[in-house]
């Protein structure tokens, strides 16, 4: 079995894919449609949420959220 070539997506494309998944509620189907793994979808979704929090909340709250997510990812990777 051969691997597909990596597709470079723009931030706008990622935003659209995440939005489509949220609107449809069917993440698996959205991922199949765009040929991405669900874990990649959820990474983009987390990054979008962090960006939204950074835009909407004071810097201290956004920094705390970023640190929390960083520690959670470190915990899951070990």
C-alpha positions in Angstrom: 0.0 0.0 0.0 1.4 3.4 -1.0 1.1 6.6 1.0 -0.7 9.6 -0.4 1.4 12.7 -1.0 1.1 15.3 1.8 -1.2 18.2 0.8 -0.3 21.6 2.1 -3.5 23.4 3.1 -3.9 27.1 3.7 -5.2 28.4 7.0 -8.4 29.3 5.1 -8.9 25.7 3.9 -8.3 24.4 7.3 -10.9 26.8 8.7 -13.4 25.7 6.1 -12.8 22.0 6.8 -13.2 22.5 10.6 -16.3 24.6 10.1 -17.8 22.0 7.8 -17.2 19.3 10.4 -18.8 21.4 13.1 -21.8 22.3 11.0 -22.4 18.7 9.8 -21.6 17.0 13.1 -20.2 14.1 11.1 -16.4 14.4 11.6 -15.6 11.0 10.1 -17.4 11.9 6.8 -15.8 15.3 6.6 -12.4 13.7 7.1 -13.0 11.2 4.4 -14.2 13.9 2.0 -11.0 15.8 2.4 -8.7 12.9 2.8 -7.4 13.8 6.2 -7.1 11.7 9.4 -9.5 12.5 12.3 -6.6 13.3 14.6 -5.4 16.0 12.1 -9.0 17.4 12.1 -9.1 17.6 15.8 -5.6 19.3 15.9 -6.8 22.0 13.5 -10.0 22.4 15.6 -8.0 22.8 18.8 -5.8 25.4 17.1 -8.8 27.3 15.9 -10.3 27.3 19.4 -7.0 28.6 20.8 -6.9 31.3 18.2 -10.5 32.3 19.0 -9.8 32.4 22.7 -6.7 34.5 22.2 -8.8 37.0 20.2 -11.7 37.1 22.7 -10.0 36.9 26.1 -7.3 38.9 27.8 -3.8 37.7 27.1 -3.4 36.2 30.6 -6.4 33.9 30.0 -5.2 33.0 26.5 -1.7 32.2 27.9 -3.1 30.0 30.6 -5.2 28.1 28.0 -2.2 27.6 25.8 -0.1 26.3 28.7 -2.9 23.9 29.7 -3.2 22.5 26.2 0.6 22.2 26.0 0.7 20.2 29.2 -2.2 18.0 28.1 -0.5 17.2 24.8 2.8 16.3 26.7 0.9 14.1 29.0 -0.9 12.2 26.2 2.4 11.8 24.2 4.2 10.0 27.0 
